Amino acid sequence: MTRTVCRKASNPTIRHQTPVLQQLSRLFSVQRSRRHLSRLDNHALQDLGLTPREAAEEADRPIWDVPASWRK
């Protein structure tokens, strides 16, 4: 017979890792989206209502530079 024991983390650092990992995940998602945006052709950019210059400017933004509404 196997018993599973669940315990709460007593170390505050361990308890606070989840939000940090979530934030890192969001940042990498932004980076991925911007990289994909930089690879779109003119026709796809037109469908999105963007000019090549606007897409390049967005793709060149730093990973941490996101709108305030995205930060939670």
Secondary structure, DSSP 8 states (H G I E B T S, - for coil): ----------SHHHHTHHHHHHHHHHHHHHHHHHHHHHT--HHHHHHHT--HHHHHHHHTS-TT---GGG--
